[in-house]
Amino acid sequence: MALETTVIQDKLTDKFGDKVAGFVQQHDILSFEVDSNSMNDVMRFLKEDDTLRFNFLTDICGVHYPDFEKDRQFAVVYHMHNWMDNVRIRFKCFLNGDKPEVDTATNLFLGANWQERETYDFYGIIFKGHPQLKRILNMDEMESFPMRKEFPMEDGGRTDKDDRFFGRTTDNANNNLK
């Protein structure tokens, strides 16, 4: 018998109450929000419960919402998979914009190590208890986090590209092309 989304939702709400909310089905994946202080407990329950058995952490990624209220400006999104029933879920923890922190998942899934390091590297989200939280792709000396919305999309000092080829022309530049 396949694992139904109603069973997942009922087990989570029975165990965690208002720490889990916003259940919606999106493209065959049950999605919901988890209070950031309860993330590790919810993930452990999803993994260890005899019915749920979400035994694989597929992905961890960050999101920056600079226009949201201060306590929801960052989010960490977790994707988990139950291989026995072939069911996937997604949940999101919102974090404070001034100090985006959440507990590490490395105590439950060793594969979370690199995923959390990447999320830290690009968004500056701190994973409390991570065994070696440091940059993984960017230079250690880098002080900014390039996936945050305030990070400039382009290097204004580049001289090796012509704006005409990127649809950024002025009227004078258009006249020079004729």
C-alpha positions, -999 to 999 in steps of 0.1 A, spaced: 0 0 0 14 34 -10 21 61 15 -7 87 12 0 124 18 -28 125 43 -10 99 64 22 120 63 3 152 72 -17 136 100 14 120 116 34 152 115 6 174 129 -2 148 156 34 148 167 44 184 162 12 205 162 17 240 149 54 235 144 44 221 109 20 240 87 10 251 52 6 216 37 1 218 -1 5 193 -29 27 207 -57 36 186 -87 31 153 -68 53 165 -39 38 172 -5 53 206 6 50 222 40 67 246 64 85 236 96 94 259 125 132 264 122 137 254 159 120 220 152 137 212 119 160 185 133 133 168 153 109 168 123 136 154 100 145 127 125 108 117 128 104 116 90 135 94 88 129 70 117 91 66 118 82 30 108 55 43 84 71 74 70 106 60 63 120 91 45 155 76 45 172 98 18 180 135 20 179 145 -17 188 181 -15 192 212 8 192 247 -7 188 282 4 164 310 -7 167 347 -1 134 368 3 147 403 10 112 418 7 96 395 33 94 405 70 126 402 89 120 368 105 112 352 71 139 367 48 158 335 44 147 299 40 163 265 38 145 240 17 149 203 23 139 175 -1 135 140 12 127 107 -4 111 75 8 125 49 -15 103 20 -2 71 38 -13 87 61 -38 73 92 -22 90 126 -21 84 156 2 97 191 5 97 213 35 110 248 42 122 265 73 121 303 73 150 321 91 157 356 105 173 380 80 197 394 106 210 361 118 200 332 95 207 300 115 193 265 117 205 233 132 227 210 110 212 178 95 246 161 94 237 142 126 210 125 106 224 124 70 262 126 64 254 138 28 241 170 43 276 181 50 284 194 15 249 206 8 249 227 39 284 240 31 272 251 -4 242 268 11 264 286 36 288 295 9 262 312 -13 236 325 12 255 329 45 231 306 63 247 292 95 241 255 102 246 252 139 266 221 149 280 215 114 314 197 117 333 220 93 312 249 80 334 267 56 332 278 20 332 250 -6 332 268 -40 341 304 -34 374 318 -21 378 317 17 386 354 16 353 363 1 332 385 24 299 384 6 274 357 -3 267 357 -41 232 343 -41 218 370 -19 197 395 -38 218 424 -28 248 408 -45 254 425 -79 245 403 -109 274 416 -130 309 430 -125 306 466 -135 343 468 -143 343 442 -170 355 455 -203 354 422 -222 318 423 -233 297 444 -255 263 454 -241 248 454 -275 249 416 -275 229 414 -243 200 436 -253 213 466 -232 218 493 -258 212 531 -256 197 551 -284 232 563 -294 245 528 -295 216 518 -317 223 546 -341 260 536 -343 249 501 -354 231 514 -385 
